[in-house]
């Protein structure tokens, strides 16, 4: 009777050990899968980070190019205004000279 009880207790412990072993194996498998997934995600994150850095660098270069274009436009607009002023002055000089030529012609 004691032997039967101990055998029953042993069987219960062995069943619990088997279940625990199965759970441990399943947990280890899940852990391995999670680690693999984490490594894949880290790799993807690194690729995305590099891509982001590339985009960030491109954006920085575009901003610099944009600023340079704005400065060039400002310079060209200033030059255009200066040329317009000179053209107006030359037009006035032309008119004055034409008037003077006309006056001289009238005097002759």
PAMIBA-517059 format. One record per atom (N, C-alpha, C): x, y, z negated. Coordinates in pm, whole numbers, padded with zeros to 5 digits, always signed. Layout:
% residues N
XYZ;...
//
This chain:
% residues 108
+00082-00118+00000;+00000+00000+00000;+00088+00126+00000;+00189+00133-00078;+00282+00246-00082;+00355+00256+00051;+00392+00138+00104;+00462+00135+00233;+00370+00189+00342;+00244+00147+00337;+00146+00193+00438;+00128+00345+00428;+00123+00397+00306;+00107+00541+00287;+00229+00615+00340;+00348+00561+00311;+00472+00623+00357;+00481+00615+00510;+00437+00500+00567;+00438+00487+00712;+00342+00588+00775;+00227+00606+00710;+00129+00704+00759;+00187+00845+00749;+00252+00874+00637;+00316+01004+00617;+00426+01024+00721;+00505+00920+00748;+00611+00925+00848;+00553+00953+00986;+00442+00883+01018;+00376+00904+01147;+00328+01049+01160;+00271+01102+01053;+00223+01240+01053;+00339+01337+01076;+00449+01313+01007;+00568+01398+01022;+00623+01386+01164;+00627+01261+01218;+00678+01241+01354;+00588+01311+01457;+00455+01303+01436;+00363+01373+01526;+00386+01524+01520;+00402+01576+01399;+00427+01720+01382;+00559+01758+01446;+00660+01671+01429;+00791+01695+01489;+00781+01695+01642;+00706+01602+01697;+00687+01595+01842;+00617+01720+01892;+00511+01762+01822;+00440+01884+01861;+00532+02005+01850;+00608+02013+01744;+00700+02124+01723;+00807+02125+01832;+00856+02008+01867;+00957+01995+01971;+00900+02041+02106;+00776+02003+02133;+00710+02046+02257;+00693+02197+02259;+00647+02252+02146;+00630+02397+02136;+00765+02467+02153;+00869+02411+02093;+01003+02470+02104;+01050+02467+02250;+01029+02355+02317;+01069+02345+02458;+00991+02445+02543;+00860+02454+02518;+00778+02550+02593;+00823+02693+02566;+00856+02720+02440;+00902+02854+02402;+01035+02886+02468;+01127+02788+02470;+01256+02808+02534;+01239+02833+02684;+01148+02758+02746;+01120+02777+02889;+01064+02918+02914;+00970+02959+02831;+00911+03093+02843;+01018+03200+02822;+01106+03176+02723;+01214+03271+02697;+01307+03281+02816;+01344+03165+02874;+01431+03165+02992;+01365+03240+03108;+01235+03217+03128;+01163+03286+03234;+01157+03437+03208;+01135+03472+03082;+01129+03614+03046;+01266+03680+03069;+01374+03611+03033;+01508+03665+03055;+01536+03681+03205;+01494+03581+03283;+01512+03588+03428;+01435+03707+03484;+01311+03722+03440;+01228+03834+03486;+01290+03966+03444;+01344+03972+03322;+01408+04093+03274;+01529+04128+03361;+01608+04028+03399;+01724+04053+03484;+01680+04103+03622;+01571+04044+03675;+01518+04089+03803;+01471+04234+03793;+01403+04266+03683;+01354+04402+03664;+01470+04500+03646;+01574+04458+03575;+01692+04543+03559;+01756+04570+03694;+01761+04467+03778;+01816+04483+03912;+01731+04580+03994;+01599+04562+03989;+01509+04653+04059;+01523+04795+04006;+01534+04807+03875;+01549+04938+03813;+01678+05005+03861;+01785+04928+03869;+01913+04983+03916;+01899+05032+04061;+01832+04951+04144;+01811+04990+04284;+01728+05118+04291;+01622+05123+04211;+01537+05242+04208;+01614+05363+04157;+01698+05341+04057;+01780+05449+04002;+01874+05504+04108;+01939+05413+04182;+02030+05456+04288;+01953+05528+04397;+01835+05477+04429;+01751+05541+04530;+01709+05680+04482;+01671+05690+04356;+01632+05818+04299;+01749+05916+04303;+01869+05866+04268;+01986+05953+04272;+02012+06001+04414;+01993+05912+04510;+02012+05948+04650;+01910+06055+04691;+01786+06035+04651;+01681+06132+04683;+01709+06264+04611;+01752+06255+04486;+01783+06374+04408;+01896+06453+04474;+01998+06382+04521;+02111+06446+04588;+02064+06511+04719;+01979+06441+04792;+01926+06495+04918;+01843+06620+04891;+01763+06615+04785;+01682+06732+04749;+01772+06850+04713;+01879+06823+04639;+01973+06929+04602;+02035+06991+04727;+02076+06907+04822;+02136+06958+04945;+02034+07039+05025;+01910+06989+05029;+01806+07064+05101;+01779+07199+05037;+01780+07203+04906;+01760+07331+04837;+01873+07429+04870;+01996+07378+04875;+02111+07462+04910;+02096+07512+05054;+02060+07421+05146;+02040+07459+05286;+01926+07560+05299;+01819+07539+05224;+01705+07630+05226;+01747+07769+05179;+01823+07773+05069;+01870+07901+05016;+01959+07972+05118;+02047+07895+05183;+02135+07953+05285;+02052+08008+05401;+01947+07935+05442;+01861+07983+05550;+01789+08111+05509;+01742+08118+05385;+01677+08240+05337;+01773+08359+05341;+01895+08335+05298;+01995+08442+05299;+02024+08486+05442;+02033+08390+05534;+02058+08423+05674;+01941+08504+05732;+01819+08464+05698;+01701+08538+05745;+01705+08681+05691;+01737+08696+05565;+01745+08829+05504;+01851+08913+05575;+01967+08853+05599;+02075+08925+05669;+02031+08965+05810;+01965+08872+05880;+01920+08902+06017;+01811+09009+06018;+01722+09005+05920;+01618+09108+05912;+01680+09245+05886;+01780+09248+05798;+01851+09373+05769;+01919+09424+05895;+01986+09334+05965;+02055+09371+06090;+01953+09420+06193;+01838+09351+06202;+01734+09392+06297;+01688+09535+06267;+01666+09564+06138;+01623+09698+06098;+01730+09802+06132;+01856+09768+06108;+01966+09860+06141;+01969+09887+06291;+01949+09782+06371;+01951+09797+06517;+01833+09881+06563;+01718+09862+06500;+01601+09943+06534;+01627+10091+06505;+01690+10116+06390;+01723+10255+06355;+01819+10312+06458;+01922+10234+06494;+02017+10280+06595;+01947+10304+06728;+01856+10213+06766;+01784+10229+06892;+01700+10356+06891;+01635+10384+06776;+01557+10507+06765;+01647+10630+06776;+01763+10624+06711;+01857+10736+06718;+01906+10755+06861;+01937+10644+06930;+01983+10653+07068;+01871+10705+07159;+01748+10664+07132;+01634+10713+07209;+01620+10863+07191;+01639+10909+07065;+01632+11053+07038;+01746+11127+07110;+01865+11068+07106;+01979+11129+07176;+01952+11134+07327;+01895+11027+07381;+01863+11021+07523;+01764+11131+07559;+01663+11146+07475;+01561+11249+07499;+01624+11388+07492;+01707+11407+07391;+01775+11536+07376;+01862+11564+07497;+01939+11465+07539;+02026+11483+07656;+01944+11506+07783;+01832+11433+07796;+01745+11453+07912;+01690+11594+07913;+01651+11642+07794;+01601+11780+07783;+01710+11880+07821;+01832+11854+07772;+01944+11943+07801;+01974+11944+07952;+01973+11823+08012;+01997+11812+08157;+01888+11889+08231;+01765+11875+08187;+01654+11945+08250;+01671+12095+08238;+01711+12142+08117;+01732+12284+08095;+01845+12336+08185;+01952+12258+08193;+02066+12300+08277;+02023+12303+08422;+01946+12205+08464;+01899+12201+08603;+01808+12322+08631;+01726+12352+08533;+01637+12470+08550;+01717+12599+08558;+01826+12606+08484;+01910+12727+08483;+01986+12742+08615;+02013+12631+08678;+02088+12639+08803;+01991+12669+08913;
//
